[in-house]
Each structure stands twice: as C-alpha cells, then as structure tokens.
C-alpha cells in the first residue's frame, strides 16, 4: 500500500532552485535511503514530507490517517525536560501512551538513567535515543530520519542498523554513512541537480545504486556529446548564410536555438563540481612528532586507559574507535597537551604545528558571515605562499556569492563542515587532528577529503563514526574496549572490518564463557558428572507446560495494561510493565534452560 507520494514538488531558497519536478512514492515496508550532494535540498524535502515546510509548487499526498514520525538531525528538547516527559511530549493523550513510553524506555536501554533524568544532561548519542523513542511511541507507519548516525558511537550505530533492518514500519533515511545505507535500505532516492528531474529512484542497496548512477551519468555524457555534434552541424549551416525565407529554414534556425539551450542545460548537469581540499604542509617535518610514553589516565578512581605508549610520525594515519565516554576525546586532549595524564608523559616536537577540527565546529562564528569567518580583515587570504582573493578561495569549497554574505548559522551542517575545513587549510600543519569531520558531508566531498588526507605529508589522527571513511584513511585503528570486569583495554587493528570481526568474536566468546561458568557451577553444586538428574528430567518434561502458563499470564498482563481505565493510572501502568518485564525475562531464561537440558539429554543418550 502506498503511504505517501509527491507530484512535481519544487522548492527554491535565496533565489536558488533546490529542486523541481520531484515525484516519488513510499510504500509499506520499504526502507529508503535519501542521498545526494550537500545543498541539494535533502533535509528540506524531508521537512516537506513531514509537513514542517511547504513546497513552492507541487503536491504531497499521504494515506488517510498516516502515522508519521520525524527524527530531526539535531533534536530539540525543552529546558529541564525529563526523559519520560520528552518521550510523551508529542502524544495527544499521555495517559494512553504511557505504557508504550515505558516499553521504549526499556527497549532503547534508557532505564539505566531513570525516567526522571534530565535530557539536557545526556550525551548527544543518548539524546538521539530519547528523540527516537519520542517518535516510536507514536506507533509510526513511516519514520523519517535525518542523519540518525551523527553523534552516535560505533556500537550504537551497529545497534541502530539491526533495529531499522528489522523495523515493522517503513523508513526514509538521510545519511552519508555508506555502510549504514548498505545494511539498512532496500531502495535509494538520489536527489541531485545532475539527474533528470532532479530525483532518480533505484531498487536495492547502496551498491546497486552506485552501479545505476554510473550508467546514468555515462549516458548523459554520451547524450551531451551527440547534442554538441548536432549543434555544431546546425551552427555551421547557419554560418554559411542560408536565407531564412522558407518555413523549413526558419524551423531549422529555431531548432538550433532550442538545441543550444538544451546543450547548455545538460553541460551544466554534467559539470563535475568538486571541493578542492589541500592541507598546507610545513617545510620541516621531524620523524618524532608526538611521543606518548607509558601514559595512564584516571577519573574519580575509574581508569580510562593505562600504560599506553605510541609514537606519532609523519606517516601516522591513526583512527580512535570506541563508545562515547570510553576516553577518545580525553586521549586527544592529552596528545594536544590540553590536559595532563595521571602518569606518564607526552613529548611534542619543538614548535609543533597542529590543526584541530573540533567535533562541534566551535571555532566558527555563527553570527558572522561566511566571508568574515574566512577573512576577518581585508579581501585576501594567504594560502600556499601567495595571496588569494577570499571570494575566489571560497569558491573552491562550492560556496556561491550569495552564500558568502550569509551568516554561518544559516548554512547546512555539511556547508559548515566545508567552511571549517577551509579555515584549517589556511594554517600550516604537521599534525591534523580531526574529531568527527565527516558529520553532514556528502559522499563526493568525503571522497575528496579521503584523497587529501592520504596525500597529506604529515600525521593524521582521526575520530569518526563513518566506518568506510575510517577504513579508507586509517592504517592503524586503536579501539577502546570495555572488558566484562569493567576494565578498558586498547586494542590495535589494521582496518575497520578486522575490528568488527574481532568484536563479534569477543561477544561470542563472552557468551560461551558465561554459559560454561553456569554449567560448571551447576555440576559442582550437584557434585556429580554433568548429566540429567531425576529433577532435571522432571523439569525438562514439564518445561513446555511451564512456559505455556507463563506466556498466558504475560498475555493477560499485556491486555490489562492496555485497558483505558488502567492506562489513566501512571503508577498502575508502571507496576504492570515491571511485572511484564520480569515475566519476559523469566520466559527467555526458561527457553535458554530448555535448550540446555535438551542438549544435555541428547549427549546422555
């Protein structure tokens, strides 16, 4: 069933056409990725679909009564709003929705904070989970997500991949995370001024889209070449001075004029506009840039990392990987000598020049213009040993003349990232420290940035949630891994996929170890060889009936929790969902116990 569709949408901003003739449809169960270059209007299109913005022309038609959720790129919350208040804030009837709210608090692992914890005190990743719960409590049939992986750590992204790939509702997701796209979508919308009618749709994952896009662009180039040849022939004929008296000749002249316009439009579409990124290197590059010698860092008795040694050289391409709060940012501050280690030492080369891309782009001045941010005084910037007209320099980063005079706060996230990179390129550097530089950047810009970092004649230290980008740039990955006993270790890998395989193996080993410990404990308690006792045989024979009874009780509790007279009593609902949660845990444990007894009985036989 068709959930939502559009017909010939058009939208302009500041005199620039973002898109036009955009027609699309999303059906039940479809998981769609929305991709395209920065500034193409992806977030604007999402806002139009969500009813947050109106198109200049065209129509949006939704299924009657469509339940639609919209997860914004940067979710907003009220001051001093609790987790529970935030999740219920969009519900028409809070009493009716409170049961679902407690369910999503549990499923999204927000229970650890408590329902009365203030959202403003959460990290960016946990705020994203609260915002997601706020949409899921509405029971959406279609969920719109704008850059959902921004500010999430890698394990949270892997969790979100798993969640969305199994979601019972349709999704439309804007993301530049190529691995995330490949794992979560079965259809791609590509919004790009180069495309015919701005938008093309391909069935399949991101790989299938790349193949289709390559064929389309190659076809457009062939079409442009054929049209240029036709135009050249027509122009040559006109230049021979044929008298335009006959109707046929008049038609030919008119056709030549129309053809010229078509060629110009197609040439504009085919023109590859790429950001030009080239970091400014220094003449002097010592082999020892930063030396880390047996460094340990603790906070309030908690050890983030200990006895860590590392040498940063001009060939270093290091990525830091780990959950939020694991110590990545702390390690960066220690490397930059902005913070002291608890023990050990960090030695920087004499007069070391470091360029630092901050995660939240704090260096940018939001109220000032793009031009003033790059060139506070005068009209020229000093770049690569020569003075360059500031406006010409900004054109390298795809800013048009109108954008250059806009305040930075009016730019999209990707445009702000490009501007921050433009600032960094004006400074000489021996070490580039990049904390989440990939947030909001489109794939074309990411590719140029990847190539630039590979060619940079200095060290690169990187934190990013974009796993493909990490794998392309880094030759050394340092992963912060929390052990079951709470201690954090630092493991080194040559690439992201190597880490993911290791991470999955660690989870499997931990699960096996836990199972083995329980088995040994039970055997030791029995004081006998590991085989079915009379009691276990009785337990196995009655297991199906036991589980059936508990599942019936669970069903009754769920029915009770949904009754209107119960829903209106917050304390009663909370009590019921606590019982439901306990029962679900018991049933899961019994299923695991059933499998264990079955295996044991087979081994005995």
ABEGO torsion letter per residue (X at the ends): XBABBBBGBBBBBGGBBABBGBBBBBBBGBBBBBBEBBGAGAAAAAAAAAGABBBABEBBBBBBGBBBBBBBABBBBBBGBBAAAAAAAABABAAAAAAAAAAAAAAAGAAAAEAABBAAABBAAAAAAAAAAAAAAAGBABBBBBGAABGBBAAAAAAAAAAAAABABBBBBBBABAAAAAAABABBBBBBAABBGGBBBBBEBAAAAAAAAAAAAAAAAAAAAAAAAAAAAAAAAAAAGBBBABAAAAAAAAAAAAAAAAAAAAAAAABBBBBBBBBBBBABBBABABBBBGBBBBBGGBBABBGBBBBBBAABBBBBBEBBGAGAAAAAAAAAGABBBABEBBBBBBGBBBBBBBAAGAABBAABBAAAAABABEABBBBGGBBBBAAAAAAAAGBBAAAAABBAAABBAAAAAAAAAAAAAABBBABBBBBGAABGBBAAAAAAAAAAAAABBBBBBBBBABAAAAAAABABBBBBBBBAAGBBBBBBBABAAAAAAAAAAAAAAAAAAAAAAAAAAAAAAAGBBBBBBAAAAAAAAAAAAAAAAAAAAAAAAAAAAABAAAAABAAAAAAAAAAAAAAAAAAAAAAAAAAAAAAAAAAAX
